[in-house]
Amino acid sequence: MPDVEAHITGTVWKIECELGQEVEEGDTLLILESMKMEMPVEAEDDGVVKEIKVAEGAAVSEGDTLVVLE
């Protein structure tokens, strides 16, 4: 299953998932803030959150892995 990657460069504003949580396609995993706009990052597939690779307040670049699903 593919990793969930940042679609924009920004800051992790809020993490909306936790380790071991079952998620469905379209569920919001976290929210990125860029240029005063909040952008949700959604699961592209159903799965279980295996790893969260970022923390709230962290700067991320487009393409960075944010969450690993299994």
C-alpha atoms as one frame of an Amber mdcrd trajectory, in Angstrom:
protein
   0.000   0.000   0.000   1.463   3.403  -0.883   2.624   5.852   1.747   0.556
   8.997   2.244   2.614  11.945   0.987   2.349  15.711   1.285   0.681  17.243
  -1.771   1.970  20.735  -0.875   4.853  22.330   0.999   3.697  23.609   4.372
   3.431  22.941   8.092   1.664  20.085   9.850  -1.152  21.953  11.575  -3.011
  19.035  13.185  -2.731  15.240  13.196  -6.185  13.640  12.971  -5.179   9.955
  13.223  -3.364   7.700  15.665  -1.274   4.534  15.468  -3.340   1.407  14.948
  -6.407   3.330  13.787  -8.402   1.808  10.951  -9.063   4.361   8.215 -11.127
   4.327   5.056 -10.452   5.957   1.723 -11.236   9.667   2.062 -10.702   9.889
   5.843  -8.689  12.951   6.898  -5.347  11.858   8.375  -3.868  15.275   9.047
  -4.157  18.913   8.103  -1.401  20.926   6.459  -1.222  24.717   6.633   0.267
  26.662   3.765  -0.078  30.381   3.061  -2.749  30.723   5.789  -4.887  27.968
   4.200  -5.676  24.628   5.828  -5.534  21.637   3.494  -6.646  18.155   4.585
  -4.523  15.137   3.665  -6.803  12.153   3.108  -6.239   8.406   2.969  -6.122
   7.204  -0.623  -7.015   3.617   0.384  -8.508   1.721   3.312  -5.929   0.560
   5.850  -4.464   0.757   9.336  -2.124   3.551  10.450   1.238   1.802  10.868
   3.471   4.857  11.319   3.116   8.638  11.630   6.340  10.162  10.322   5.694
  13.807  11.276   4.738  15.837  14.336   2.420  18.815  14.685   4.314  21.983
  13.802   6.802  20.198  11.521   7.666  21.735   8.159   7.148  19.368   5.210
   7.913  19.537   1.508   5.765  18.304  -1.344   6.332  14.547  -1.706   7.445
  13.928   1.897   5.972  10.793   3.475   3.593  11.758   6.275   1.785   8.553
   7.246   2.377   4.872   6.455  -0.685   2.639   6.082  -0.746  -1.139   5.917
